[in-house]
């Protein structure tokens, strides 16, 4: 578990714009928090946090730009779950599509986890999506998650395939659309 | 049951509801650009899927485009991204306005000016500032690349229902105070995340009195206080803006559309989950001092004492000391542009401040029109001559220095007065320092060489 004790971490910090020129979905890990890591002594580069799969951080994580490259970079770096008191809407949606588990816990519990990870880097937690809880030595925090998002994460569902199954409804909707609506010429 | 405008727009786009699942919504217009689409097109191709409704999709190049020198001035990876967009659009039959097209421009500027953005529509784009289109009484929000792929394939998007917020803005705007100051002051009040998981309606007499450009500026920055979307109920100002635009309905279709559009407002008894009030008559021009848009204050004031770790970190990054008068902060660069503030009205407002004056010798200032059409319109009025005579660089349309994905960037340590939407660390270039403000305020900073209350110049 790695602590990033900052609020309002925006996606420009998670993955700066110069790496958005790539046309692949993978390979963003080395550029995660690029500018902050370049400053030196960044928490993720400390040996005691190497190989962490859980990131615990401040409120409003992932605000700003809609770039899905942000969860791609977190995933490629090795994170499987991010724990925060709150996430920006678009980032949260992007996490689910990427297979990255975003866990929302109350501020007090997140504070405990950040302090724990900072004071004892060997402390480990289990993020259990099936049981919807974050467990560690002497504590267990229940978290809520959208049922559909949970199913998608657990089952790795092909969402496009799911939507395509509604073809009759989609076609019916299209036939009802008002004639004045614009088409692009 | 009385409904809010947002609920009406939502309900009108529901293809399917099922218990325990998000609503399936139909997308009327999908805007596409070069940066967030390559992986989506690739995903389609790998799965053997095609674009369902290329006629409801529109692509443009904006994030990466150099604002001078054309495609040749772009670096190799930018060029590759733009060429890939052209190739993808050609293969799928999606209309594309590329560099050199007279309709090319920032995606959130061209939709409205072509008349493609209309009341009642659901509009999405792989860009967080898609909320701009809500100014027309549309439901418009940004999506990620996986969702871009989903919309390309199905023209639909599953979405969980969201809450409703109302922001009521009343009072006459004082001279020198703009829509940008309204939204900056609002974000100062709400912080950066109050709007999370909500659709916001901006209303009240001040909104009613704003032009479409002003309403777009406010809706544009909804995302900066966390809202999923921002919108304004359409009225005669909206209809007058749309009438006669290339993609607006004509003849009998116009009348039919108008009938429908007039029904698009919140019912009198509709309930919101929260309401915020702003008294516009007491507003002053605002500037940001930190590294998020909520770190903002009236320009007449001073850099505040930090109240949190975030504030302290921001002041360190911005190299500012608490107590410093804003007017004592010198700037190196001025940027007038972006999807927030690069429409014709913005350029007119900036030009009126600098007319007959000159850019301070220490400052490098540039104007980047939001679209090629805006650039043409400005040149037809002679605004380009005003800017050039004052020492501004007059560029071609694009996102430019709002996000620094093209040659227009700040050098480390440079300080910029900017009409864009984000003052995040490194946003305009690694190590660059951004102060957000309105176009007249940025113009005034260009002339004086420091942050300044524009009312001293007008």
Interface residues (C-beta under 8 A of the other chain):
Chain A: X5 X6 X7 X8 X10 X12 X13 X16 X17 X18 X20 X21 X22 X23 X24 X25 X35 X59 X60 X63 X64 X65 X66 X67 X68 X69 X86 X88 X89 X90 X93 X94 X97 X98 X146 X147 X148 X159 X160 X163 X164 X166 X169 X170 X173 X174 X177 X178 X179 X180 X181 X182 X183 X184 X185
Chain B: X15 X16 X20 X21 X22 X24 X26 X28 X29 X35 X36 X38 X39 X42 X43 X47 X49 X54 X55 X56 X57 X58 X63 X64 X75 X77 X78 X80 X81 X84 X95 X115 X116 X118 X121 X126 X127 X128 X141 X142 X143 X144 X145 X146 X147 X149 X150 X153 X154 X155 X156 X158 X160 X192 X193 X196 X197 X223 X226 X228 X247 X248 X249 X253 X254 X256 X257 X260 X292 X308 X309 X310 X313 X403 X404 X405 X422 X424 X425 X426 X427 X430
